Amino acid sequence: MGTYRAAIAFPADTALPRDEMQITPHYTGDNPDALAQALKANLIAHNTVGAKPFTITIYDALKAPPSYPLAVAEQTGTVPNTGAPREVTLCLSYYSGFNRPSYRGRLYLPHTLIGGTLGTRPSGAQMQACLDFAQVLSQGLPTAHRWGVFSRKLKQCFTIGHAWVDDEWDIQRSRGMRGTTRLEALVP
């Protein structure tokens, strides 16, 4: 039984790798290719992903860098324009058995996967869309595969039992675009 890190990348605004928004859930199982194909099918079936392009790359989570991909699955398509600050996310939090360090984790889902308009707080529908993403990551997986919390400290992956979303937007600064122009002024 292996422990896998699934790097799921969603390109946004350009096809450049630096503009991809990525989430990295972890899994236990024995067939990385079947896992990648199941995640691909789940993402295509999910109403906020559908025909958007994405790439799933499965890595051995226990292997030291450089760790080469064990499996890759992707969907091609037109790269969507985000139309909103790319840093805005909702946090899908989860834990296994105990809500304490080494047994909990989080994934910052881009607003483009949640849908709806940006308000002061996310709507109930947006929170539910984020929570529904837990089903995308956990159901329809190959036999003996489980979504889990990977503890680097303990070098173990614990099966997730609980997930939640709160009513506050989160910011993922690394997803911001790079500046292309700048205005300057002399200050007297």
Contacts in CASP RR format, 6 or more apart in sequence:
PFRMAT RR
TARGET T0000
AUTHOR 0000-0000-0000
METHOD contacts of the structure
MODEL  1
MGTYRAAIAFPADTALPRDEMQITPHYTGDNPDALAQALKANLIAHNTVG
AKPFTITIYDALKAPPSYPLAVAEQTGTVPNTGAPREVTLCLSYYSGFNR
PSYRGRLYLPHTLIGGTLGTRPSGAQMQACLDFAQVLSQGLPTAHRWGVF
SRKLKQCFTIGHAWVDDEWDIQRSRGMRGTTRLEALVP
1 28 0 8 1.000
1 29 0 8 1.000
1 30 0 8 1.000
1 144 0 8 1.000
2 28 0 8 1.000
2 29 0 8 1.000
2 30 0 8 1.000
2 60 0 8 1.000
2 62 0 8 1.000
3 26 0 8 1.000
3 27 0 8 1.000
3 28 0 8 1.000
3 29 0 8 1.000
3 60 0 8 1.000
3 61 0 8 1.000
3 62 0 8 1.000
3 150 0 8 1.000
3 156 0 8 1.000
3 157 0 8 1.000
4 26 0 8 1.000
4 27 0 8 1.000
4 28 0 8 1.000
4 29 0 8 1.000
4 32 0 8 1.000
4 35 0 8 1.000
4 58 0 8 1.000
4 59 0 8 1.000
4 60 0 8 1.000
4 61 0 8 1.000
4 70 0 8 1.000
5 24 0 8 1.000
5 25 0 8 1.000
5 26 0 8 1.000
5 58 0 8 1.000
5 59 0 8 1.000
5 60 0 8 1.000
5 61 0 8 1.000
5 150 0 8 1.000
6 24 0 8 1.000
6 25 0 8 1.000
6 26 0 8 1.000
6 27 0 8 1.000
6 35 0 8 1.000
6 36 0 8 1.000
6 39 0 8 1.000
6 56 0 8 1.000
6 57 0 8 1.000
6 58 0 8 1.000
6 59 0 8 1.000
7 22 0 8 1.000
7 24 0 8 1.000
7 55 0 8 1.000
7 56 0 8 1.000
7 57 0 8 1.000
7 58 0 8 1.000
7 59 0 8 1.000
8 22 0 8 1.000
8 23 0 8 1.000
8 24 0 8 1.000
8 25 0 8 1.000
8 39 0 8 1.000
8 43 0 8 1.000
8 54 0 8 1.000
8 55 0 8 1.000
8 56 0 8 1.000
9 20 0 8 1.000
9 21 0 8 1.000
9 22 0 8 1.000
9 54 0 8 1.000
9 55 0 8 1.000
9 56 0 8 1.000
9 57 0 8 1.000
10 20 0 8 1.000
10 21 0 8 1.000
10 22 0 8 1.000
10 49 0 8 1.000
10 52 0 8 1.000
10 53 0 8 1.000
10 54 0 8 1.000
10 110 0 8 1.000
10 112 0 8 1.000
10 113 0 8 1.000
11 19 0 8 1.000
11 20 0 8 1.000
11 21 0 8 1.000
11 53 0 8 1.000
11 54 0 8 1.000
11 79 0 8 1.000
12 19 0 8 1.000
12 20 0 8 1.000
12 21 0 8 1.000
12 79 0 8 1.000
12 80 0 8 1.000
12 81 0 8 1.000
12 82 0 8 1.000
12 86 0 8 1.000
12 110 0 8 1.000
12 112 0 8 1.000
13 19 0 8 1.000
13 79 0 8 1.000
13 80 0 8 1.000
13 81 0 8 1.000
13 82 0 8 1.000
13 86 0 8 1.000
13 177 0 8 1.000
14 79 0 8 1.000
15 79 0 8 1.000
18 178 0 8 1.000
19 177 0 8 1.000
20 55 0 8 1.000
21 86 0 8 1.000
21 110 0 8 1.000
21 112 0 8 1.000
21 172 0 8 1.000
21 175 0 8 1.000
23 107 0 8 1.000
23 108 0 8 1.000
23 109 0 8 1.000
24 107 0 8 1.000
25 107 0 8 1.000
25 137 0 8 1.000
25 147 0 8 1.000
25 148 0 8 1.000
26 61 0 8 1.000
26 147 0 8 1.000
26 148 0 8 1.000
26 149 0 8 1.000
26 150 0 8 1.000
26 157 0 8 1.000
27 35 0 8 1.000
27 141 0 8 1.000
27 145 0 8 1.000
27 146 0 8 1.000
27 147 0 8 1.000
27 148 0 8 1.000
27 157 0 8 1.000
28 144 0 8 1.000
28 145 0 8 1.000
28 146 0 8 1.000
28 148 0 8 1.000
28 157 0 8 1.000
28 159 0 8 1.000
29 35 0 8 1.000
29 142 0 8 1.000
29 144 0 8 1.000
29 145 0 8 1.000
29 146 0 8 1.000
30 144 0 8 1.000
30 145 0 8 1.000
31 142 0 8 1.000
31 145 0 8 1.000
32 58 0 8 1.000
32 70 0 8 1.000
32 71 0 8 1.000
33 58 0 8 1.000
33 70 0 8 1.000
33 71 0 8 1.000
34 142 0 8 1.000
34 145 0 8 1.000
35 58 0 8 1.000
35 71 0 8 1.000
35 141 0 8 1.000
35 142 0 8 1.000
35 145 0 8 1.000
36 56 0 8 1.000
36 57 0 8 1.000
36 58 0 8 1.000
36 71 0 8 1.000
36 72 0 8 1.000
36 73 0 8 1.000
37 73 0 8 1.000
38 140 0 8 1.000
38 141 0 8 1.000
38 142 0 8 1.000
38 145 0 8 1.000
39 56 0 8 1.000
39 73 0 8 1.000
39 136 0 8 1.000
39 137 0 8 1.000
39 141 0 8 1.000
40 56 0 8 1.000
40 73 0 8 1.000
40 74 0 8 1.000
40 75 0 8 1.000
41 140 0 8 1.000
42 136 0 8 1.000
42 137 0 8 1.000
42 139 0 8 1.000
42 140 0 8 1.000
43 49 0 8 1.000
43 50 0 8 1.000
43 54 0 8 1.000
43 56 0 8 1.000
43 75 0 8 1.000
43 136 0 8 1.000
44 50 0 8 1.000
44 51 0 8 1.000
44 75 0 8 1.000
45 136 0 8 1.000
46 132 0 8 1.000
46 133 0 8 1.000
46 136 0 8 1.000
48 112 0 8 1.000
48 113 0 8 1.000
48 114 0 8 1.000
48 115 0 8 1.000
48 129 0 8 1.000
49 113 0 8 1.000
49 136 0 8 1.000
51 75 0 8 1.000
51 77 0 8 1.000
52 75 0 8 1.000
52 77 0 8 1.000
52 80 0 8 1.000
52 112 0 8 1.000
53 74 0 8 1.000
53 75 0 8 1.000
53 76 0 8 1.000
53 77 0 8 1.000
53 78 0 8 1.000
53 79 0 8 1.000
54 74 0 8 1.000
54 75 0 8 1.000
55 72 0 8 1.000
55 73 0 8 1.000
55 74 0 8 1.000
56 71 0 8 1.000
56 72 0 8 1.000
56 73 0 8 1.000
56 74 0 8 1.000
57 69 0 8 1.000
57 71 0 8 1.000
57 72 0 8 1.000
58 69 0 8 1.000
58 70 0 8 1.000
58 71 0 8 1.000
58 72 0 8 1.000
59 67 0 8 1.000
59 68 0 8 1.000
59 69 0 8 1.000
59 70 0 8 1.000
60 67 0 8 1.000
60 70 0 8 1.000
61 150 0 8 1.000
61 157 0 8 1.000
62 155 0 8 1.000
80 112 0 8 1.000
82 110 0 8 1.000
82 111 0 8 1.000
82 112 0 8 1.000
84 111 0 8 1.000
84 112 0 8 1.000
84 118 0 8 1.000
85 111 0 8 1.000
85 176 0 8 1.000
86 110 0 8 1.000
86 111 0 8 1.000
86 112 0 8 1.000
86 175 0 8 1.000
86 176 0 8 1.000
86 177 0 8 1.000
87 171 0 8 1.000
87 172 0 8 1.000
87 173 0 8 1.000
87 175 0 8 1.000
87 176 0 8 1.000
88 110 0 8 1.000
88 111 0 8 1.000
88 118 0 8 1.000
88 169 0 8 1.000
88 170 0 8 1.000
88 171 0 8 1.000
89 108 0 8 1.000
89 109 0 8 1.000
89 110 0 8 1.000
89 111 0 8 1.000
89 169 0 8 1.000
89 170 0 8 1.000
89 171 0 8 1.000
89 172 0 8 1.000
89 175 0 8 1.000
90 108 0 8 1.000
90 109 0 8 1.000
90 111 0 8 1.000
90 114 0 8 1.000
90 122 0 8 1.000
90 126 0 8 1.000
90 127 0 8 1.000
90 130 0 8 1.000
90 165 0 8 1.000
90 169 0 8 1.000
90 170 0 8 1.000
91 106 0 8 1.000
91 107 0 8 1.000
91 108 0 8 1.000
91 109 0 8 1.000
91 130 0 8 1.000
91 165 0 8 1.000
91 166 0 8 1.000
91 170 0 8 1.000
92 106 0 8 1.000
92 107 0 8 1.000
92 108 0 8 1.000
92 109 0 8 1.000
92 130 0 8 1.000
92 131 0 8 1.000
92 133 0 8 1.000
92 134 0 8 1.000
92 163 0 8 1.000
92 165 0 8 1.000
93 104 0 8 1.000
93 105 0 8 1.000
93 106 0 8 1.000
93 163 0 8 1.000
93 164 0 8 1.000
93 165 0 8 1.000
93 166 0 8 1.000
94 104 0 8 1.000
94 105 0 8 1.000
94 106 0 8 1.000
94 107 0 8 1.000
94 134 0 8 1.000
94 148 0 8 1.000
94 149 0 8 1.000
94 160 0 8 1.000
94 161 0 8 1.000
94 162 0 8 1.000
94 163 0 8 1.000
94 164 0 8 1.000
95 103 0 8 1.000
95 104 0 8 1.000
95 105 0 8 1.000
95 149 0 8 1.000
95 160 0 8 1.000
95 161 0 8 1.000
95 162 0 8 1.000
96 103 0 8 1.000
96 104 0 8 1.000
96 148 0 8 1.000
96 149 0 8 1.000
96 158 0 8 1.000
96 159 0 8 1.000
96 160 0 8 1.000
96 161 0 8 1.000
96 162 0 8 1.000
97 103 0 8 1.000
97 158 0 8 1.000
97 161 0 8 1.000
97 162 0 8 1.000
98 104 0 8 1.000
99 162 0 8 1.000
102 149 0 8 1.000
102 151 0 8 1.000
102 153 0 8 1.000
102 154 0 8 1.000
103 149 0 8 1.000
103 151 0 8 1.000
103 158 0 8 1.000
104 149 0 8 1.000
105 149 0 8 1.000
107 133 0 8 1.000
107 137 0 8 1.000
108 170 0 8 1.000
108 172 0 8 1.000
109 130 0 8 1.000
109 133 0 8 1.000
110 172 0 8 1.000
110 175 0 8 1.000
111 118 0 8 1.000
111 169 0 8 1.000
113 129 0 8 1.000
113 133 0 8 1.000
114 122 0 8 1.000
114 126 0 8 1.000
114 129 0 8 1.000
114 130 0 8 1.000
115 126 0 8 1.000
115 129 0 8 1.000
116 123 0 8 1.000
116 125 0 8 1.000
116 126 0 8 1.000
118 169 0 8 1.000
121 167 0 8 1.000
121 168 0 8 1.000
121 169 0 8 1.000
122 130 0 8 1.000
122 167 0 8 1.000
122 168 0 8 1.000
122 169 0 8 1.000
124 167 0 8 1.000
127 165 0 8 1.000
127 166 0 8 1.000
127 167 0 8 1.000
130 165 0 8 1.000
131 163 0 8 1.000
131 164 0 8 1.000
131 165 0 8 1.000
134 160 0 8 1.000
134 163 0 8 1.000
137 147 0 8 1.000
138 146 0 8 1.000
138 147 0 8 1.000
138 160 0 8 1.000
141 147 0 8 1.000
146 159 0 8 1.000
146 160 0 8 1.000
147 159 0 8 1.000
147 160 0 8 1.000
148 157 0 8 1.000
148 158 0 8 1.000
148 159 0 8 1.000
148 160 0 8 1.000
149 157 0 8 1.000
149 158 0 8 1.000
149 160 0 8 1.000
150 156 0 8 1.000
150 157 0 8 1.000
151 157 0 8 1.000
151 158 0 8 1.000
END
